[in-house]
Amino acid sequence: FPFPYAPYLIQERFMAALYSALEGGRVGIFESPTGTGKSLSLICGALSWLRDFEEKKQEEEARLLALEDSGQQQQREEEEERRKHASAAEPGRPASQGAAGEPDWVTAFVRRKEERDAVDRLKEEQIRRKKREDRLEKIRHNVQLKYAVKRKRSEEEETKRLLQLSKEVLSEGAGMDVLEQLDHNEEELILAEYESDEEKKAVSGVEEDDDDLEEEHVTKIYYCSRTHSQLSQFVREVQKSPFGKDTRLVSLGSRQNLCVNEEVRRLGALQLINDRCMEMQKNKHEKKSDEENEGKKRHVSRTVCPFYSYEQMQFLRDEVLVEVKDIEQLVALGRETKACPYYGSRYAIPAAQLVVLPYQMLLHEPTRSAAGIKLKDQVVIIDEAHNLIDTITCIHSAEVSGSQLCCAHSQLLQYMERYRKRLKAKNLMYIKQILYLLERFVAMLGGKQSYSNFFFSPFPPLLSGTVLKSINDFLFQSQIDNINLFKVQRYCEKSLISRKLFGFVERYGGPAAAVTTNKENQKLAGLQNFLLTLQQGCDKEGDPPMEAENNQLRTASPLMQIEGFLSALTNANQDGRVILNRQGTVGQSSLKFLLLNPAVHFAKVVQECRAVIIAGGTMQPVADFREQLLSCAGVDPARVMEFSCGHVIPPENILPLILCSGPSNQQLEFTYQTRDLPQMMDETGRILCNLCNVVPGGVVCFFPSYEYEKQVYAHWEMTGLLTRLATKKKIFQEPKKANQVEQVLVEYAKCIKRCSQAGGQMTGALLLSVVGGKMSEGINFSDDLGRCVIMVGMPYPNVKSPELQEKMTWLDKTMPRAAGQAPSRVLIENLCMKAVNQSIGRAIRHQKDYASILLLDHRYARPAIFNKLPQWIRERTQVKPAFGSAFAELRKVRTCILHPA
């Protein structure tokens, strides 16, 4: 395997295992701890396979073509031979017959025809490939071509500007009627005539013209990870690798990351950006048809996107394929070439060898097909996959609040009233259906049934609480089982109604501007004011920081959220549940769709792909993936392979200990019943005090929840333990708000650096964080930032949460019992251990790093739980019944570090 430097032994093993998994078309679960160069191993292993695969394919093609040339020669000779035979044969005897009762010359002819077709296909493909390679080669070497394109572009811009100027001068002269123009803008808000798909097919019978985009998809590798920063990091690794020069790589992202049209970017919310972009494209297509039907009386000026130009995007596509670029470089290129990176990068997919994209794009089928991703016979690598199951569940779950439902209803009603005369019957029918759905949803949350005073009477204080229903029950009870949700959903997509509604609300803005002309509208204004009080009611109770986040959601049309919920309701009945969450008023209540069976959405991926690799730093416990994802998705167990490699650090660089009791012999067991006892909190404090005396640098202590962390902190403050801790380490707490995490980390790192240089009584810092919080994933405590990681208790998930209970019930119904344990019990343990493994894996980040890991709870020593620790930690873990011997081990580490032999 080509590698930028001499690989570790485990990297070689990793690449060999990866290669064989891809070659054999398997589903692989690969675990390689962070700090062992996983990305590079993935790149070099997978791209080596792809290179060999392409070479084999080309050799095979060459062989077939050579065969054909010699075959034609042979065929001529055979025919000569046959002619001679035929004349010599007895006239009455039929020609000899093949096995299927066909004369053998027919069989031979059919076989030859198939061979010939295959060869023709190969020839076409070769020509296509040749063309593509020549084109890219030309771009690589031809700088003049670039300048020509640039010059042409600047000339076009100049002409555009002059035209614009002359238009403005003319319109000033004519003193155009301003009102007239306003109406033009309003035209954009009216829904275009809508035909449902069946009618359309009957009328047109022609497919949309996508043939110019249809390019052969070469065999490729789709690499996905969770965040854009992880993807950019991966692309940089590819650039450094030996494959960096000649790999065709495309980075895909959302419009939010890739859009270069400032006017659209300013909208901020992803949903708004998407809708605005789609609308501009629609305008572009309509513009073409408008120009053809110039004779029509009203010609609306509609905005189109200047970056959406086919020529420029083709140019961008080729640029992308020539040289490996990450998202930032792609956007910069888009700005420079005036081409849309979002669509330009999509055009590059068919010819690319490596496509780098976020989880959501690959795992969500509508997004996948919209992006033109074809998985048939391709390879998919999912990195950072430790929470793949949760990710799939999240992508396909949806939630809408009561206030969003009310708000959407009021907006849609006003929209319908205002444009009733202009809307076609089909549109009115669908709008009424959507209004009816919204009314029924509000009723399900306990809103008033009678329509006339639908929202007026303030809601009775509802019985709060949570109810779970299967999809079918929900549809029947809300009396919407007679509505075809698939059609409504398609209507929302095609008519862009939420976009039009957003424009309408933006225009007639807040409740003050509610149009009050006729009786109907006065009623509506009252309703608007009522909705306002309802929303303010929500805000008062929510804590202030939430408001900023809510505002962003609220600025997007609430109908967009609701569309997501409707499409979730079209899942199969057994795979999901609807959760009615009733709080105080309807406005604060919500409807949530919960996906129980993530395998249904993953099955497509596994079935279509040639091979799927699920990789991560800590994949233990692996059973989850095997059972919940793969076996439910119908994967043959023989096709699944597992690979887990050790760590690159020497064994003595890590000291994992399981502590069963504290300094005063108090047994450590942090269950819900015992963890609040003062003596447990005191014991935890004593352990920390002792550790902070001997551990240099940073100590990170994980608690099961924010609440518990607060409680312990307050208790320590009261007993004066905090002041004792603070003499050795400066204490930091993990903030709840995401935007403050960075700040705390910077301070924490600075403090440790300062202490190590100054060398006084203060030896570093102590960071109190929370499992599953911002610090337990994706943040590295390498070197002095984390010399000791402590896990207080076992972070079991909240078993009382209705979502989890439903999932447990579902697992018990559908999964076999494993080793005498109920699947729900296993799920709880696995969720807990996944969280633990994520958190303790933060400490060791490279070959020379060292740290100690302390698990405070005697339950960690139970075999079922102990075996769920990552292998490289498990092999070195010691169980310490008493604190004394554990403390001695820790001091030993310290002496080794301070005075190496």
VOGUTOR-23127 format. One record per residue (C-alpha): residue in one letter; z, x, y. Coordinates in steps of 0.1 Angstrom, whole numbers, plus 2048, in hexadecimal, padded with zeros to 3 digits. Last residue first. Layout:
  r    Z    X    Y
  A    Z    X    Y
...
! end
This chain:
  r    Z    X    Y
  A  95A  894  83B
  P  954  87A  856
  H  972  876  86E
  L  96E  857  882
  I  958  844  86A
  C  96A  84E  84A
  T  98B  848  85B
  R  980  825  865
  V  973  81C  843
  K  994  826  834
  R  9A6  811  84D
  L  992  7F3  841
  E  99A  7FB  81D
  A  9C0  7FD  826
  F  9BE  7DB  837
  A  9B0  7CC  818
  S  9CC  7DB  803
  G  9E6  7CD  81A
  F  9D7  7AA  81E
  A  9DD  79F  7FB
  P  9C6  78E  7E1
  K  9A9  7A5  7EB
  V  987  79D  7DB
  Q  96E  7B9  7DF
  T  949  7B4  7E8
  R  930  7D0  7E2
  E  918  7BE  7CA
  R  91C  79D  7DD
  I  90F  7AC  7FE
  W  8EE  7B8  7EF
  Q  8EB  799  7DA
  P  8EF  780  7F7
  L  90E  76B  7F1
  K  909  74C  7DB
  N  919  75C  7BD
  F  93B  75C  7CF
  I  939  737  7D3
  A  935  72D  7AF
  P  94B  74B  7A4
  R  969  740  7BA
  A  973  75E  7D0
  Y  967  74D  7F0
  R  982  733  7EA
  H  99D  74C  7F4
  D  993  749  819
  L  98D  763  834
  L  96C  774  82D
  L  96C  796  83D
  I  94D  7AB  842
  S  94F  7D0  84A
  A  933  7E2  85C
  Y  91A  7FF  85A
  D  8F8  805  869
  K  8E3  824  85F
  Q  8C8  811  84D
  H  8C4  7F4  865
  R  8D2  7D2  870
  I  8F3  7CE  85E
  A  90A  7B5  870
  R  8F6  795  874
  G  8F5  78F  84E
  I  918  781  850
  S  90D  763  864
  Q  8EE  759  851
  N  900  75E  830
  V  91D  747  83B
  A  905  72C  847
  K  8F2  72D  826
  M  913  72C  814
  C  91E  70C  824
  L  8FC  6FB  81F
  N  8FC  706  7FB
  E  91F  6F9  7F5
  I  917  6D7  803
  L  8F6  6D5  7F0
  V  908  6DF  7CF
  R  920  6C2  7D4
  S  903  6AA  7DA
  P  8F1  6B7  7BB
  A  90F  6AE  7A5
  Q  91D  6CC  793
  G  91C  6CF  76D
  A  906  6EE  76D
  A  8EB  6DB  782
  R  8EA  6B5  781
  P  8C7  6A8  783
  M  8B9  69E  7A5
  T  8AD  67C  7B2
  K  8CC  666  7B4
  D  8E5  681  7BC
  L  8CD  68F  7D5
  W  8CA  66D  7E7
  T  8EF  668  7E8
  M  8F4  68A  7F7
  K  8D8  685  811
  E  8E8  664  81B
  Q  90A  674  81F
  L  8FA  690  834
  E  8EA  678  84C
  P  90A  662  84E
  S  91F  680  859
  K  940  67F  846
  V  938  69E  831
  N  939  6B3  851
  P  92A  6D4  845
  Y  940  6ED  833
  P  946  70C  848
  M  95E  71E  831
  G  97C  72F  841
  V  97C  748  85D
  M  95E  760  858
  I  964  783  867
  V  949  79C  870
  C  954  7C0  876
  R  941  7DC  886
  G  92B  7C3  899
  L  91F  7CE  8BC
  D  925  7F2  8B3
  D  907  7F4  89C
  S  8F2  7D4  89A
  F  8FF  7B2  8A3
  N  8DD  7A2  8A2
  I  8D7  77F  8AE
  G  8BF  768  89B
  E  8D9  752  88C
  S  8FF  751  88E
  M  901  757  8B3
  K  8F1  736  8BF
  G  908  720  8A9
  G  905  71A  884
  V  926  72B  87E
  V  939  72E  89F
  S  942  74C  8B4
  L  961  75F  8C0
  L  956  781  8CC
  L  96F  79D  8CD
  A  968  7BB  8E3
  G  96C  7E1  8E3
  T  987  7FB  8DF
  M  99E  7F4  8FD
  Q  9BA  80E  8FC
  G  9A3  827  90C
  G  982  837  901
  A  96D  834  920
  Q  94B  838  90E
  S  953  821  8F1
  C  964  808  908
  R  946  806  920
  K  92E  801  903
  I  943  7E5  8F4
  C  947  7D4  916
  K  921  7D6  91D
  A  919  7C6  8FB
  Y  931  7A9  901
  E  924  7A3  925
  V  900  7A2  919
  L  90A  78B  8FC
  V  91C  773  914
  Q  8FE  772  92C
  E  8E5  76B  910
  V  8FA  74E  902
  Q  8FC  73C  924
  N  8DB  729  921
  A  8E4  71B  8FF
  K  902  709  90B
  K  920  708  8F3
  P  92C  72B  8FE
  E  937  744  8E3
  Q  959  751  8EE
  F  960  775  8F9
  I  980  789  8F6
  K  985  7AC  902
  K  993  7C1  8E6
  K  9B3  7D6  8E2
  T  9CA  7C8  8FC
  A  9B9  7A6  8FA
  L  9C5  7A0  8D7
  R  9EA  7A1  8E2
  T  9E2  78A  8FF
  L  9D1  772  8E8
  L  9EF  771  8D1
  G  A05  763  8ED
  T  A0E  744  8D8
  M  9FE  72C  8F0
  E  9DE  740  8F4
  W  9DC  743  8CF
  H  9DE  71E  8CB
  A  9C4  717  8E5
  Y  9AC  730  8D4
  V  9B2  720  8B2
  Q  9AA  6FD  8C0
  K  98B  709  8D2
  E  97E  71A  8B3
  Y  985  6FB  89F
  E  972  6E5  8B6
  Y  954  6FD  8B8
  S  951  6FD  892
  P  956  712  872
  F  962  731  885
  F  950  753  885
  C  961  773  892
  V  94C  78F  89F
  V  95E  7B1  8A4
  G  94E  7CA  8BB
  G  956  7EF  8BF
  P  971  800  8AA
  V  984  7EE  88E
  V  9A8  7FA  889
  N  9BD  7E7  8A2
  C  9A5  7CA  8A4
  L  9A9  7C5  87F
  N  9CF  7C1  881
  C  9CD  7A9  89F
  L  9B2  795  88D
  I  9C7  791  86D
  R  9E5  787  883
  G  9D0  76C  894
  T  9C4  75D  874
  E  9E8  75C  868
  D  9F2  74A  887
  M  9D6  730  883
  M  9E1  72A  85F
  Q  A06  728  869
  P  9FE  70F  884
  L  9EE  6F7  86B
  D  9CC  6EB  877
  R  9BA  6FC  85A
  T  9CE  6EB  83F
  Q  9BF  6C8  83B
  Y  99B  6CF  845
  T  99C  6ED  82D
  F  9A2  710  839
  E  9B3  721  81B
  L  9C2  743  821
  Q  9E3  746  80E
  Q  9FF  751  826
  N  A0B  773  819
  S  A18  77E  83C
  P  9FA  796  841
  G  9E1  77C  835
  S  9D6  76F  814
  C  9B6  76C  7FF
  L  9A0  784  812
  I  97C  789  804
  L  970  7AB  80F
  P  94D  7B8  817
  L  94C  7DD  820
  I  92A  7EA  829
  N  91F  80D  830
  E  92C  81A  80F
  P  910  80A  7FB
  P  8F5  81F  80E
  I  8E0  809  824
  V  8BD  7FF  81A
  H  8C7  7DC  80D
  G  8BF  7CD  7EC
  C  8A0  7B9  7E3
  S  89C  795  7D8
  F  87D  788  7C7
  E  879  765  7B9
  M  85A  757  7A8
  V  84F  733  7A6
  R  82F  72A  792
  A  842  726  772
  P  858  70B  782
  D  838  6F6  786
  V  839  6E9  7AA
  G  83B  6C4  7AD
  A  847  6C2  7D1
  C  869  6B7  7C3
  S  86A  6D7  7AE
  L  862  6EC  7CD
  L  876  6DE  7E9
  Q  897  6D0  7DE
  E  89A  6E3  7BD
  R  88C  706  7C2
  F  893  708  7E7
  D  8B7  6FD  7E3
  A  8BD  713  7C4
  V  8B6  732  7DA
  P  8DA  735  7E7
  Q  8D2  74E  7F5
  M  8B3  752  80B
  T  8C2  76C  822
  G  8A8  781  835
  G  88C  769  82F
  A  86C  763  81C
  I  85A  744  80D
  I  838  750  800
  V  81E  735  7F7
  A  7FF  73D  7E2
  R  7DC  72E  7DF
  C  7E6  712  7F5
  E  7DD  6ED  7F1
  Q  7F9  6E2  7DA
  V  815  6F6  7EB
  V  80B  6E9  80E
  K  807  6C5  803
  A  829  6C6  7F1
  F  83B  6D1  810
  H  83A  6AF  821
  V  846  69C  802
  A  85F  6B8  7FB
  P  873  6B0  81A
  N  883  693  809
  L  89E  683  81E
  L  88C  67F  83F
  L  8A3  66E  859
  F  895  656  872
  K  8AD  650  88F
  L  8B4  631  8A3
  S  8CB  635  8C1
  S  8E9  626  8D3
  Q  8F1  631  8F6
  G  8DC  618  908
  V  8E6  5FC  8F0
  T  90A  600  8FB
  G  929  60D  8EB
  Q  919  622  8D0
  R  903  615  8B3
  N  8F1  62F  89E
  L  8D8  61E  888
  I  8CB  637  86F
  V  8AA  632  85E
  R  8A6  642  83D
  G  88B  657  82C
  D  878  661  80D
  Q  87C  641  7F8
  N  869  62B  811
  A  84B  641  815
  N  845  64D  838
  T  835  636  852
  L  856  632  864
  A  853  656  870
  S  833  64C  883
  L  847  632  896
  F  862  64A  89F
  G  849  663  8AD
  E  839  647  8C1
  I  85C  63F  8CF
  Q  860  662  8DD
  M  83F  65E  8EF
  L  848  63B  8FC
  P  864  64B  90F
  S  84A  659  927
  A  854  67C  92F
  T  86B  67E  94D
  R  887  672  937
  L  885  68F  920
  Q  887  6A7  93C
  N  8A3  694  94B
  N  8B7  694  92B
  E  8B8  6BA  92B
  A  8C5  6BB  94E
  E  8DE  69F  947
  M  8ED  6B0  928
  P  8FE  6C9  93F
  P  912  6AD  94F
  D  924  6A0  930
  G  919  67E  924
  E  92F  662  92E
  K  922  65E  951
  D  8FF  664  946
  C  8FE  646  92F
  G  90B  62E  949
  Q  8F1  63C  961
  Q  8D7  632  947
  L  8E3  60E  945
  T  8E7  60C  96A
  L  8C3  616  96D
  L  8B8  5FD  953
  F  8C8  5E1  967
  N  8B5  5EC  986
  Q  895  5EB  972
  L  89C  5C9  964
  G  8A2  5BB  987
  A  881  5CA  991
  L  871  5BA  973
  K  87D  597  97C
  Q  86E  59D  99E
  N  84E  5A6  98D
  E  84A  586  97A
  K  850  572  99A
  N  833  583  9AC
  T  832  5A1  9C3
  T  84C  5BA  9BB
  V  83D  5DB  9AF
  A  85A  5F1  9A4
  A  85C  60C  9BF
  A  882  60C  9C0
  P  884  60E  99A
  G  875  631  99B
  G  850  63A  99A
  Y  833  623  9A0
  R  81C  641  99B
  E  831  654  983
  V  837  634  96F
  F  811  62D  96D
  G  809  651  964
  F  823  651  948
  L  815  630  93C
  K  7F2  63F  93B
  R  800  65C  927
  S  813  646  90F
  I  7F4  631  90A
  L  7DF  64E  8FE
  S  7C7  635  8EF
  K  7C0  649  8D0
  E  7E4  654  8C7
  C  7F5  633  8D0
  Y  7DA  61F  8BE
  R  7DE  634  89F
  Q  804  62E  89F
  V  7FE  608  8A4
  K  7E5  609  887
  F  7FD  61B  86F
  L  819  605  87A
  N  807  5E6  86D
  I  81E  5CB  879
  N  82B  5B1  860
  D  84A  5C6  856
  I  856  5C4  87A
  Q  872  5AC  874
  S  88E  5C5  87E
  Q  89E  5BD  85D
  F  87D  5C0  84A
  L  873  5E2  859
  F  896  5F0  856
  D  899  5E5  832
  N  877  5F5  82A
  I  881  616  83B
  S  8A2  618  828
  K  8C0  610  83E
  L  8DE  623  84A
  V  8F8  615  862
  T  90D  628  87A
  G  929  61D  88F
  S  931  60B  8AF
  L  938  5E6  8AE
  L  926  5DE  8CE
  P  937  5DA  8F0
  P  923  5BC  8FB
  F  903  5C7  90D
  P  900  5C0  931
  S  8EE  59F  935
  F  8CC  5A7  943
  F  8BA  5B8  927
  F  8A7  59D  915
  N  8B0  581  92D
  S  88F  56F  925
  Y  88B  57E  902
  S  8A9  571  8EF
  Q  8B4  58B  8D6
  K  8CD  59E  8EB
  G  8D2  5C3  8E2
  G  8E5  5CC  8C2
  L  8D3  5ED  8B8
  M  8BC  5D8  8A2
  A  8B4  5C2  8C0
  V  8A9  5E1  8D3
  F  892  5EA  8B6
  R  884  5C6  8B5
  E  87D  5C7  8DA
  L  86B  5E8  8D7
  L  855  5DC  8BA
  Y  84C  5BD  8CE
  L  842  5D2  8EC
  I  82C  5E7  8D5
  Q  81B  5C8  8C6
  K  816  5BB  8E9
  I  805  5DC  8F3
  Y  7F0  5DA  8D4
  M  7E3  5B7  8DC
  L  7DE  5BF  901
  N  7C9  5DD  8F8
  K  7B3  5C9  8E0
  A  7AF  5AD  8FA
  K  7A1  5C5  915
  L  7B7  5CF  932
  R  7AC  5C9  956
  K  7BC  5A7  95D
  R  7DD  5B2  94D
  Y  7DE  5D2  961
  R  7FF  5CC  974
  E  810  5B6  95B
  M  808  5CE  93E
  Y  815  5EC  951
  Q  834  5D9  95A
  L  83B  5D0  936
  L  834  5F3  92B
  Q  84D  602  943
  S  868  5E9  93A
  H  863  5EE  915
  A  862  614  918
  C  883  614  92C
  C  894  5FD  913
  L  88A  612  8F5
  Q  893  632  907
  S  8B5  623  910
  G  8BB  61A  8EC
  S  8B5  63E  8E1
  V  899  64A  8CB
  E  89B  663  8AE
  A  881  673  898
  S  882  686  877
  H  863  698  869
  I  866  6B9  87B
  C  88C  6B8  875
  T  889  6B4  84F
  I  86F  6CF  84C
  T  885  6E6  860
  D  8A4  6DE  84C
  I  892  6E7  82B
  L  884  707  83A
  N  8A7  713  845
  H  8A6  735  834
  A  881  737  83B
  E  881  753  854
  D  85D  759  848
  I  845  740  839
  I  827  751  82A
  V  809  73B  822
  V  7EA  746  80F
  Q  7CA  733  80F
  D  7B9  720  7F3
  K  7B7  6FF  807
  L  7CE  703  825
  K  7B6  6F8  840
  I  7C4  6FB  863
  G  7AF  6E9  87D
  A  7CA  6E6  897
  A  7C9  6C1  894
  S  7CC  6C3  86E
  R  7EC  6D7  871
  T  7FB  6C3  88C
  P  7F6  6A3  877
  E  804  6B5  858
  H  824  6C3  866
  L  82D  6E2  852
  L  814  6FA  861
  M  816  6F2  886
  Q  83C  6ED  885
  Y  842  70F  875
  P  833  723  892
  L  812  735  88D
  V  802  757  884
  V  7E0  755  874
  L  7D5  773  860
  Q  7B1  778  854
  A  7A0  765  871
  A  77D  757  86E
  P  786  733  86B
  I  7A3  735  883
  A  791  743  8A1
  Y  787  721  8AF
  R  7AC  719  8B0
  S  7B3  737  8C6
  G  79A  72B  8DF
  Y  7A9  709  8DF
  Y  7CC  714  8EA
  P  7BF  733  8FC
  C  7AB  71D  914
  A  791  733  926
  K  790  740  949
  T  789  763  93C
  E  7A7  773  94E
  R  7BE  756  94A
  G  7B6  753  925
  L  7BA  779  920
  A  7DD  777  92F
  V  7E5  75A  918
  L  7DA  76D  8FA
  Q  7ED  78C  904
  E  80D  777  907
  I  806  766  8E5
  D  801  786  8D2
  K  7DF  798  8CF
  V  7CE  7AB  8B2
  E  7AB  7B5  8BD
  V  788  7AA  8B5
  L  792  787  8A9
  V  7A2  77D  8CA
  E  784  789  8DF
  D  76D  775  8C9
  R  781  755  8CF
  L  783  75C  8F4
  F  75D  75E  8F6
  Q  75A  73D  8E2
  M  774  72F  8FA
  Q  75F  739  918
  E  740  729  90A
  Y  751  709  900
  S  762  703  921
  Y  785  6F4  922
  F  794  70B  93D
  P  788  6F5  95A
  C  79B  6D7  94C
  V  78C  6B6  955
  T  799  69F  971
  R  789  67D  974
  S  773  670  990
  V  76D  64C  986
  H  749  63F  987
  R  749  61A  98C
  K  726  60A  98D
  K  715  616  96E
  G  6F3  626  974
  E  6FF  649  96C
  N  701  640  947
  E  6F9  664  93C
  E  710  673  955
  D  72B  65C  949
  S  725  667  925
  K  72C  68B  92F
  K  749  681  944
  E  758  66E  927
  H  759  68E  913
  K  76A  6A1  92F
  N  781  684  936
  K  78D  684  912
  Q  793  6A9  916
  M  7A8  6A3  935
  E  7BB  688  923
  M  7C3  69E  905
  C  7D1  6B8  91D
  R  7E6  69F  930
  D  7F4  692  90F
  N  7FD  6B4  902
  I  80D  6BF  922
  L  821  69F  925
  Q  82E  6A3  901
  L  838  6C7  907
  A  84D  6C0  925
  G  846  6D8  942
  L  82D  6C4  957
  R  826  6E4  96A
  R  811  6F2  94D
  V  7F7  6D7  954
  E  7F0  6E1  978
  E  7F3  705  96E
  N  7D7  703  955
  V  7DE  721  93E
  C  7EC  70E  920
  L  7F8  725  904
  N  81D  721  901
  Q  821  6FD  90A
  R  800  6F6  8F9
  S  811  6FF  8D9
  G  80A  720  8C8
  L  7F1  732  8B2
  S  7ED  757  8AE
  V  7CD  763  89F
  L  7C8  783  88B
  R  7A7  794  880
  T  7B4  7B4  870
  D  7A2  7D4  877
  K  7B7  7E8  88E
  G  7DB  7DD  886
  F  7D7  7E1  860
  P  7E9  803  860
  S  807  7F1  870
  K  810  7F4  894
  Q  7FB  7D6  89F
  V  808  7C2  882
  E  82C  7C9  88D
  R  824  7BD  8B0
  V  816  79D  8A0
  F  837  798  88E
  Q  84B  79D  8AE
  S  835  783  8BF
  L  83C  76B  8A2
  Q  862  770  8A4
  S  860  76A  8C9
  H  84C  74A  8C4
  T  867  73C  8AE
  R  86A  731  88A
  S  851  745  875
  C  82F  740  867
  Y  815  756  857
  Y  7F5  746  84B
  I  7E1  75F  836
  K  7BB  75C  833
  T  79E  755  81C
  V  781  74F  834
  H  77C  72C  842
  E  757  725  847
  E  74F  718  869
  E  74F  6F4  874
  L  751  6F6  89A
  D  72C  6EF  89F
  D  72F  6D4  885
  D  749  6C0  897
  D  733  6A4  8A3
  E  747  685  89D
  E  73C  672  87E
  V  722  657  880
  G  725  634  872
  S  727  627  896
  V  72E  602  896
  A  73D  5FC  874
  K  752  61C  876
  K  75F  612  898
  E  769  5F0  88D
  E  77E  5FE  871
  D  78E  618  887
  S  79C  601  8A1
  E  788  5FC  8C1
  Y  799  603  8E2
  E  78A  5FE  905
  A  799  618  91C
  L  7BC  613  928
  I  7C1  611  94E
  L  7D4  62E  95D
  E  7B5  642  967
  E  7A8  625  97B
  E  7C6  62A  991
  N  7B9  64A  99E
  H  799  63A  9A9
  D  7AD  61E  9B9
  L  7BE  638  9CE
  Q  79C  644  9D9
  E  791  623  9E7
  L  7B1  621  9FB
  V  7A8  641  A0C
  D  786  634  A19
  M  770  652  A1F
  G  76C  65E  A42
  A  747  666  A3C
  G  749  686  A4F
  E  769  690  A3D
  S  758  688  A1C
  L  73B  69E  A24
  V  750  6BC  A2E
  E  765  6B8  A0E
  K  746  6B6  9F8
  S  737  6D5  A09
  L  757  6E8  A02
  Q  758  6DE  9DD
  L  734  6E9  9D9
  L  73C  70A  9E8
  R  75A  70F  9D1
  K  746  706  9B2
  T  72B  71E  9BC
  E  745  73A  9C0
  E  755  732  99E
  E  734  734  98C
  E  72D  756  99C
  S  750  762  990
  R  748  756  96D
  K  726  767  96B
  R  736  787  976
  K  751  785  95B
  V  738  77E  940
  A  722  79B  94A
  Y  740  7B1  94C
  K  74A  7A9  929
  L  727  7AF  91C
  Q  727  7D0  92E
  V  745  7DB  919
  N  732  7DA  8F9
  H  744  7EB  8DD
  R  75D  7D3  8D0
  I  749  7B5  8DC
  K  72B  7C1  8C8
  E  740  7C7  8A9
  L  74E  7A3  8AC
  R  72B  794  8AD
  D  71E  7AB  891
  E  73B  7A1  87B
  R  736  77C  882
  K  710  77E  87B
  K  716  792  85B
  R  730  778  84F
  R  717  75C  855
  I  6FB  76F  843
  Q  712  776  826
  E  71E  752  825
  E  6FA  746  824
  K  6F2  75F  808
  L  710  754  7F4
  R  706  72F  7F7
  D  6E3  738  7EC
  V  6F2  74B  7CE
  A  707  72D  7C4
  D  6E9  716  7C7
  R  6D5  72D  7B1
  E  6F0  72E  797
  E  6F2  709  797
  K  6CC  706  795
  R  6CB  71F  778
  R  6E4  70A  764
  V  6D0  6EA  76A
  F  6B0  6FB  760
  A  6C0  70A  740
  T  6CD  6E8  737
  V  6AB  6D8  73D
  W  699  6F4  729
  D  6B2  6ED  70D
  P  6A6  6CA  707
  E  6C4  6B4  70E
  G  6D7  6A6  6F0
  A  6F7  6B5  6FD
  A  6F6  6D3  6E6
  G  6D2  6DD  6EF
  Q  6B3  6CF  6DE
  S  694  6E2  6D1
  A  673  6D4  6DE
  P  665  6B7  6C9
  R  64E  6BF  6AB
  G  62C  6AD  6AB
  P  617  6C9  6BB
  E  623  6E5  6A4
  A  62D  703  6B9
  A  614  71F  6C2
  S  60C  712  6E5
  A  630  70D  6EC
  H  639  730  6E1
  K  620  741  6F9
  R  62C  72C  716
  R  650  734  70D
  E  64A  75A  70F
  E  639  758  731
  E  657  743  73D
  E  66F  75C  730
  E  65E  779  742
  R  65F  766  763
  Q  683  75E  75E
  Q  68C  782  758
  Q  67E  78D  77A
  Q  690  771  78B
  G  6B1  77B  77A
  S  6AE  79F  786
  D  6B0  793  7A9
  E  6CA  778  7A0
  L  6E0  791  78F
  A  6E0  7A8  7AD
  L  6EB  78A  7C2
  L  707  781  7A9
  R  714  7A5  7A8
  A  713  7A8  7CE
  E  727  788  7D1
  E  741  795  7B7
  E  744  7B6  7CA
  Q  74A  7A2  7EA
  K  765  78D  7DB
  K  776  7AC  7CD
  E  776  7BC  7EF
  E  784  79C  7FF
  F  7A0  79B  7E6
  D  7A8  7C0  7EB
  R  7AB  7BB  810
  L  7C0  79B  80C
  W  7D8  7AC  7F4
  S  7DC  7CA  80B
  L  7E1  7B0  828
  A  7FE  79F  815
  G  811  7BF  80B
  C  80C  7D1  82D
  I  816  7B3  842
  L  832  7A6  82C
  S  841  7C9  828
  L  83E  7CE  84E
  S  850  7AD  855
  K  86C  7B5  83C
  G  876  7D7  84A
  T  897  7DA  838
  G  8AD  7D2  857
  T  8AF  7AD  84F
  P  8B5  7A8  829
  S  896  7A2  813
  E  894  781  800
  F  873  775  7F3
  I  86E  752  7E3
  G  84B  753  7D5
  V  833  736  7CC
  R  819  745  7B6
  G  7F3  74A  7BA
  G  7F3  767  7A1
  E  7E4  780  7BA
  L  7FB  774  7D5
  A  81A  778  7C0
  S  80E  799  7B3
  Y  80A  7A7  7D6
  L  82B  79A  7E1
  A  83D  7AA  7C4
  A  82B  7CB  7CB
  M  834  7C8  7F0
  F  859  7C2  7E9
  R  85B  7DE  7D1
  E  84C  7F6  7EA
  Q  863  7E9  805
  I  881  7EE  7ED
  L  877  813  7E9
  Y  877  818  80E
  P  855  81D  81E
  A  847  83E  82A
  Y  838  836  84C
  P  81D  81F  85A
  F  817  811  837
  P  7F7  80E  822
  F  800  800  800
! end
